[in-house]
Amino acid sequence: MTCPTQHRENLLGQIADKGRPGRNEFSASYLKSAHRYYGLTAPDMRRMSREWVRSNEDVAPEEFVRLLDSLFRGESLEEKIVGALLLGYNKRGRAAVSTKSLEAWLDHLVGWAEIDALCSNIFKPDEALAKWKDWERLVKRLARDENINKRRAALVFLTGFVRHSDDKRFSALAFETIERLKSEREIIITKAVSWLLRNLTIRHKTSVAAYIAKNETSLPAIAVRETTRKIKTGRK
């Protein structure tokens, strides 16, 4: 049986082999991270992650979580993104992940690329609703955290949920989180506020339009502009 450490070393070996130092797969503004960057392409990381999940269907959920723990704590951006991809491709593995683990992993993620890899569309609405109280508490804690990356995570976690579910618990928490963070003007937050509002328009267009009208002066200008355009045209 292969242990989590061996799995990580195998994955890291593939990352190093496929990487091309100097390749600009991600812009510096999107990375916003000082973590090591091997220059691996997004398609290569997706392919590697899908192949690992297909080849390791028998890995016990608790071992899978330990593997993810080692990847998210790794030194490179690619380890962290591959960890998120493995989680996205492994439904059985996601069921074993607690919100406590997610919060701990976020301590090791910095910048748009790393935060978004873990927080955008990895967990499905029904998975969050099955542990709703835990997820609700997680998002509220993240929105109050002094770490700006965690505050972005609070917003990004909700983008997929409100896009794919009509459940009012998601939309209510989304508006509450936006209200808490709308006064911030760092672009890593303002763009996430805009993203969440635009996704809310898919199922709650009237409520979003009313919210924008009421809070136009207090919301980030970019969020007002992009969301208003989305409401009017259906495009960003």
N, C-alpha and C positions, 0 to 999 in steps of 0.2 A: 504494500500500500504506500502510495506517495504522500508525504506529509506536506502541510501548507508551505513550509520553508522551501521544499524542493520545487513545488509548483511555482512559487514566486521566482526562484532562481531560473527555472526554465523559461518563464515569461520574460524575465529581465534579459536573459540571453537572446531571446528573439528580438526584443526591443533594440538591444545594442547592435545586433546583426543587421537589422532592417533600417536602422537610423542613418540619417545623412546629416552630419553636422553642417550648420550653415543654411540648411533648407528653411524657408520661412513659410511653413504650413499655417501658422497662426501669426497675426500681427502682434507687435509688442504691446499695443494698447489693449488688445483682447487678452493677452496672457496676464499682464500686470503681476507677474510672479518672478521671483529669483530662483525658482527651482530649476534643476538641471533639465535641459531640453535636448533630446537626442535627434530631433528633426524627423520623427516618424510621421507618415501621412495618416490622416483620419481613416481612409479606406483600409490601410494596413492594420490599424488598431482594431477596427471593426472586424476584419477578417480573422485576425489572431484570436479575438475574444469569442467569436462564434465557433471557431474550430475547437477552442479549449472547452467550451460548454458541451459541444457534441461529443468530445472525446472523454469527458469526465462526468458523465451523467450519474455515476455511482458514488461520487464524492458526498460524504455526509454533510448535511446543512451546517452543523457546527464547525466542521473543518473548512467549509466554504467561507463562513464568516471570519474565521481566523486568517484565511488567505487574504480576504478583502482588507482586514485590519492591517496586515503587513504591507499591502500595496498602497493604501491611502497614507500610511506613515512613511512611504518610501521617499527617496531623494529627488526623483524625477517627475516631471509633469506627465509623461507617458504612463508611468506606473499608476498614477492616480486616475487618469482617464480610462485606462484599461480596467481598473477596478470597477469604475462606474458602468462600463460596458458589460462586463461579466454579470453584474447585478441586473442590468436591464434584460439580458438574454436568459436569465435563470429564474423562472417563476418560483420554483421550489426553494431556491436560495433566498429570494426576497422574503418569503414567509418567515424565515428564521431571523431576519434582521429587525432589531428593535429600534425604536426612535432614540433610545439612549446611545446605541452604536452610531447612528447617523450623526447625532450631535457631537460625539467624540471624533468622528472622522472629519467633520467640518473644521475642527481645530487645526487640521493639517492641510487645508485647501486655501488657496489664495488666488484672487483674480477671477475674471469672468469665465475663462475657459474651464478652470477646475471646478468652480462652484456650479456652473451650468451643467457640466457633465454629470454630476451626481444628482442635481435637484430638478432637472427638466425632463419630464416624461419617463422617468425610470419606474416609479411606482404608479399603479393604476388606481383610478378612483375607488373601485370596490375594495382594493387592498387597504387604502387609507380609512375608508368607512368602517371596515371590520375592526379597526383599532382607533376609532375616531377620537376618543378622549386623549389618547397618547399623542396623536397627531396634532390635535388642537393645542394641547399644552406645549408641544415642540415648537410650533409656528409662533405662538405668543412669546415664548422664551427667546427665540431667535430674533424676533422683531425688537426686543428690548436689549439685546446684547451689545456690549461696547465694541465688539468686533464688527466692522462694516461688512466684511464678507459674510458673516452669519446673518446680518440684516438683509443683505441681498438674497440669501438662501430662503429666508422667510417668504419673500415675494415670489421667487422662482419656483419653489415647491408647488405653489398654488396655480401657476400658469397652466399646467397640464390638467389639473383637476377641474378648473372652471371651464376649460375648453371642451372637455369630454363628458362632463356630467352636469345635469340640471339641479343636483341636490343643493338645497338652499344653505346647508351648513358650509359648503365651500364658498359660495358667493358672499355669505355674511362675514366669514372669516377674512375673505379677500378685501372687502371694503373696510373692515376694521384694521387690517394690516396696512393698507394704503393710507388710511387716515392717520395712523401712528407715524408713518415714515414720509408723508408728503412734504414736510417742511425741509427735508434734507436736499442739498443741492449738489452732492457729489454724483458724477455721471453714472457710476456703478449702481447707484440707487435710483436716480431719475429715470434711467432707461428701463430698469426693472419695473418701476411703477407704471410706465407707459406700456410695457409688454403685458402686464397683468390686466390693466384697464382694457387694452385692445382685445385680449382674449375673453374678457367678461362680456364684450359686445356681442359675441357669437350667440349667447343664450340669454343675455340680460341687457339688450341694447337700450331699452327705455330707461332702466334704472341707471345705467352708466351715463346716458345723456343728461338725466336729471342731476346726477352727482357732479358731472362736469360743470353744468350751469351754476350750481350752488357753490362750487369750490374753485372756480376758475382762477381766482387771484391767489389762492394758497397752494395750488398744485404746481408742480414743475411745468414750465412753459412747454417743454418738449412733450410732456405727457398730454397736455391739453391739445397741442397741435396735432400730434400723431393720432390720438384717439378720436378727435373730431373728424379728421380725414377718414379714419376707418369707418365711423358711423355714416358718413355721407357717401363714401365711394366703395366701401368694402375692402379697400386697400390701405396699407400702412401709410 
